[in-house]
């Protein structure tokens, strides 16, 4: 899975579009989830769950309640993927 910010953003836009019935191409890179996209709490929870599954983040649902924009969601995914990558490297170093 490619983990560049652009690839993560594109995948998250697809998830948002699927959940909210929007055209992914019309979602701005800096979109605010509630204000710009008019997403309600249930949609935000569903998006959080779908993002978590898509990127295998294994984060608690509460982490997604803090997210208010697409850039914040991208940052969260990048941060978590970085943490998981570092943990995997440490595990390999211990085994090796």
JOBELVEN-V926478 format. One record per residue. N is the residue number from 0. RES is the residue in one letter. OMEGA is omega as a letter, one per 20 degrees, with the letter a starting at -180 (* if undefined). NEAR is the number of other C-alpha atoms within 12 Angstrom. Layout:
n: [N/N]
res: [RES/RES]
omega: [OMEGA/OMEGA]
near: [NEAR/NEAR]
This chain:
n: [0/1/2/3/4/5/6/7/8/9/10/11/12/13/14/15/16/17/18/19/20/21/22/23/24/25/26/27/28/29/30/31/32/33/34/35/36/37/38/39/40/41/42/43/44/45/46/47/48/49/50/51/52/53/54/55/56/57/58/59/60/61/62/63/64/65/66/67/68/69/70/71/72/73/74/75/76/77/78/79/80/81/82/83/84/85/86/87/88/89/90/91/92/93/94/95]
res: [X/X/X/X/X/X/X/X/X/X/X/X/X/X/X/X/X/X/X/X/X/X/X/X/X/X/X/X/X/X/X/X/X/X/X/X/X/X/X/X/X/X/X/X/X/X/X/X/X/X/X/X/X/X/X/X/X/X/X/X/X/X/X/X/X/X/X/X/X/X/X/X/X/X/X/X/X/X/X/X/X/X/X/X/X/X/X/X/X/X/X/X/X/X/X/X]
omega: [r/a/r/a/a/a/r/a/a/a/r/r/r/r/r/a/r/a/a/a/a/r/a/a/a/r/a/r/a/a/r/a/a/a/a/a/r/r/r/a/a/r/r/r/r/r/r/r/a/r/r/r/a/a/r/a/a/r/r/a/a/a/a/r/a/a/a/a/r/r/r/r/r/r/r/a/r/a/a/r/r/r/a/r/r/r/r/r/r/r/r/r/r/a/a/*]
near: [10/14/22/17/22/18/18/30/33/27/32/43/36/25/33/39/26/20/25/26/18/19/17/22/18/17/29/22/26/20/27/23/34/21/13/18/28/20/24/20/19/17/24/34/27/23/35/39/27/27/37/30/19/22/30/19/25/21/24/17/22/14/22/32/25/19/25/29/32/38/25/26/37/33/24/30/36/28/21/24/27/18/17/19/17/14/14/14/14/13/12/11/10/9/8/7]
